[in-house]
Amino acid sequence: MAKFLVQKSGPLKGEVTISGSKNAVLPIMAATLLTEDKCEINDAPDLRDVEVMCKLLESLGCDVDRKLENNSVEVIPGKDVKGEAPYDLVKMMRASILVLGALIHRTGHAVIPLPGGCAIGKRPVELHLKGLKAMGVSIDEDKLSRGIVDARADQLTGNTIYLDFPSVGATEVVMMAATLAKGTTVLENAAQEPEIVDLASFLNKMGARIKGAGTDTVKIVGVDSLKGVKHSVIPDRIEAGTFMIGAAITKGDVLIKNVVPSHLKAVIAKLSECGVAISMTEEGMRVRGDVNPILATNIKTLPYPGFPTDMQSPFMALLTVAKGPSVVIETVFENRFMHVGEFNRMGANIKTDGNAAMIPGDKVLEGAQVVATDLRAGAAVVLTGLVAEGMTEVSQIYHIDRGYENFVDKLKALGANIMRVED
Ligand code: UD1
């Protein structure tokens, strides 16, 4: 199994270019199933999750041509799409469920096994299914109780659907399903993440009629068919946020290129509260941790535009060394403090109580053997490794490979002392 060896490093300095968004490209790839034509997706990051989605689309009968040299993926779903997703692929990536909304249109019968809960929580799909049922899809409840989504529909019909929680995945699945449904769908309490807006703009280019994506009410007027298009994926705001914290925690000075600052308002606000100097230049976002001491702050994760749950563990890395105590409250996932144990191995002395973590701050961390407990937690322990005394050994880095393109090379180019070793 591969590992990262991270040594205490000096301030990160230089430029980093952010890759296309993982959480935008996956639903967009799933949405290609809504047409028979060729779709070309550019700025598709070279990530394990993207590779799994390519394999999943191939297993469903699509022709997929992934060109790593220019980060593009071409998908030609063609006429013969199959309705059954193989468990071997689905278990590798929970986002596989995203194909459901499109697949049901192409096959009338879609079968997708669900992987069990994951480290950060149960991650149910009842909201995705509630939306589809409201549009006339029937779900085999017996199979569902055994962890298999077996969905049938000859024709989907638009409806008004209220999501009890603004789930990103449910919003995406319902939006895709509604594009080709008969009549109008109104999705209330929809997720508002930038990745939803990117999916809607891809679907609208294909010929869909979607309004309101990025607000809590999305209106989708069904159309008869969709066509193949070209699309470039938005930059990854979570990758950008991770490098912003890299600059802050090492007291560095980093220019972040290919970033949309409006996608990062909450992260910019909180880092500014901590004393990080953030400015926009013509070339990108300059993040300086060398201007002021890093101060404590409190964080509460919320659906967008609130503070992103995916930035919670990287931000906690910063708070372990900030001046004074901080409190972090996680409201999106029920079990997203796995990284606390890893930070504590390095001397962070964090206590948790339910969904709250109390971080004393002011710590001089020490390198240790730690585990990437999930994708973002993996990036977070790498960040603490950059400022911990001595060597930090990070195992289970396949989690990090799922979501950070060229993580080691990008960090090294900024002066980080990190290497990947194969055991
Ligand atoms: C997406 C992102 C993930 C991010 C998350 C929240 C992708 C591929 N992944 O995941 O990186 O951390 O949004 O910003 O885009 N829930 C239910 N019932 C449901 C659906 C969700 O209770 O039917 C709950 C989940 O258990 C979780 C919360 O809602 O506690 C958020 O989940 P959701 O927004 O659906 O996240 P994902 O789409 O899985």
Residues whose N, C-alpha, C, O or C-beta is under 5 A from the ligand:
A	BS01	UD1	N23 A95 K122 R123 P124 V125 E126 L127 H128 F165 P166 S167 V168 G169 A170 T309 D310 V332 F333 E334
